[in-house]
């Protein structure tokens, strides 16, 4: 039965010991060897001196699709630099039809995006969507929260381009499984997404599961695990988020 592995990870911008973490991330990802990687909070300095997704793509010999977002000054290796915190999708398989689309903003946390791309894996095309929803969500109990609006926009775009291509959606949703935004995604019929059940915490600081993967039929899942949750020998963690990796299977 044909299958592929996909991993999602929030890379924590340039925070912590960024230079060391880059190597720890690369080593951990090389050991896991996923076919597709979804990255959020991808740090890239405006001068090109630092770029998380370029470094990882080169270290892993993978193709790369990147979209910049959330420009501001950040400090890396002791020096402030104009930089982005964007999205990237890495893959061993060929990539095509990459585009990014904006999600509704919210006061104090704008410039949120989703990426969509088609990747050839196991000899078959798969549509892959990568996103990072807002951490600010006022008014969510009334059903008008920012995350819910962002989720609705993302699914609206997917519906507009709906076809028979297998689809998988993932990233940092800043939302736990009972969040209205996630419940709304799971209630849709045209794009029938099923959350890959991995209810371990995905943040190293607390017991919250905010990173998720969703698959649309006819894709199935044979395995899911939390990964990149152990420090290196010097106690450096790859990120403040743990990764989620799943083996996704094509129908017979």
Buried (B, 14 or more C-beta within 10 A) or exposed (E): EEBBBBBBBBBBBBBBBBEEBBBBBBEBBEEBEBBBBBBBBBBBBEEEEBBBBBBBBEBBEBBBBBBBBBBEEBEBEEEEBEBBBBBBBBBBBEBEEBEBBEBBBBEEBBBBBBBBBBBBBBEEBBBBBBBBBBBBBEEBEEEEBBBBBBBBBBBEBBEEEEEEEBBBBBBBBBBBBEBBBBBBBEEBEEBEBBBBEBEEBBBBEEEEBBBBBBBBEEBBBEEBBBBBBEEBEEEBBBBBBBBBBBBBBBEE
